[in-house]
Amino acid sequence: MDAEQLMVEINNIFWNKELTDDDVANELLDVMDANRETVEFDRVLKAAYRVLNIWSRTETDTGLYLDQFADILKLEGPMLEKNHNKKNM
């Protein structure tokens, strides 16, 4: 999938209000792993992927890492508020 399609998929996952923070982070990591070639050739996606990799080593402070991920990709909106209001599971 190309970078534009990947960003659409990332947005769909990121804004899915039915997922917990941990679910969102894991699904984002999975979709980026599956599209590793695209991620490697896009500077911004690569930086966002690094944040998720750091999170995956500890799986703590998920909301903080998702906020960093959103900042890198310039995602804005209700998801950021959702992260601060949900418990990490």
C-alpha positions as CSV (number, residue, x, y, z in Angstrom):
1,M,0.0,0.0,0.0
2,D,1.3,3.5,-0.8
3,A,1.9,6.2,1.8
4,E,-1.5,7.9,1.2
5,Q,-3.4,4.7,1.5
6,L,-1.5,3.8,4.7
7,M,-2.3,7.2,6.2
8,V,-6.0,6.5,5.5
9,E,-5.7,3.2,7.3
10,I,-3.8,4.8,10.2
11,N,-6.5,7.5,10.5
12,N,-9.2,4.8,10.6
13,I,-7.5,2.9,13.4
14,F,-6.5,6.0,15.3
15,W,-10.0,7.5,15.4
16,N,-11.8,4.2,16.2
17,K,-13.5,5.0,19.4
18,E,-14.2,1.3,20.1
19,L,-10.6,0.5,20.7
20,T,-8.6,1.0,23.9
21,D,-5.3,2.9,23.7
22,D,-3.4,-0.4,23.8
23,D,-5.5,-1.8,21.0
24,V,-4.9,1.3,18.9
25,A,-1.2,1.2,19.4
26,N,-1.0,-2.5,18.6
27,E,-3.1,-2.2,15.5
28,L,-1.1,0.8,14.3
29,L,2.1,-1.2,14.9
30,D,0.7,-4.2,13.0
31,V,-0.4,-2.1,10.0
32,M,2.9,-0.3,9.8
33,D,4.8,-3.6,10.2
34,A,2.8,-5.1,7.3
35,N,3.7,-2.0,5.2
36,R,7.3,-1.7,6.3
37,E,8.6,-0.9,2.8
38,T,6.3,2.1,2.6
39,V,7.2,3.2,6.1
40,E,10.9,3.0,5.4
41,F,10.6,5.4,2.4
42,D,8.5,8.0,4.2
43,R,10.4,10.1,6.7
44,V,7.3,11.1,8.8
45,L,5.9,7.6,8.8
46,K,9.3,6.2,9.8
47,A,9.5,8.7,12.8
48,A,6.0,7.7,13.9
49,Y,6.8,4.0,13.6
50,R,9.9,4.5,15.9
51,V,7.6,5.9,18.6
52,L,5.4,2.8,18.4
53,N,8.5,0.6,18.6
54,I,9.7,2.3,21.7
55,W,6.2,1.9,23.2
56,S,6.1,-1.8,22.3
57,R,9.2,-2.5,24.4
58,T,7.4,-1.4,27.6
59,E,3.7,-1.1,26.8
60,T,3.4,1.6,29.4
61,D,2.2,5.2,29.1
62,T,0.3,4.3,25.9
63,G,-1.6,7.6,25.8
64,L,1.7,9.5,25.9
65,Y,3.2,7.6,23.0
66,L,-0.1,7.9,21.0
67,D,0.1,11.7,21.6
68,Q,3.6,11.7,20.2
69,F,2.6,9.6,17.3
70,A,-0.3,12.0,16.6
71,D,2.0,15.0,16.8
72,I,4.5,13.5,14.3
73,L,1.7,12.7,11.8
74,K,-0.2,15.9,12.7
75,L,-3.3,14.0,13.7
76,E,-5.7,16.2,15.6
77,G,-9.1,15.8,17.1
78,P,-11.1,13.8,19.6
79,M,-8.7,10.8,19.8
80,L,-6.2,12.9,21.7
81,E,-8.9,13.8,24.3
82,K,-10.0,10.1,24.3
83,N,-6.5,9.0,25.2
84,H,-6.4,11.1,28.3
85,N,-9.8,9.9,29.5
86,K,-9.4,6.1,29.0
87,K,-7.6,3.7,31.2
88,N,-4.8,1.7,29.7
89,M,-5.5,-1.9,29.9
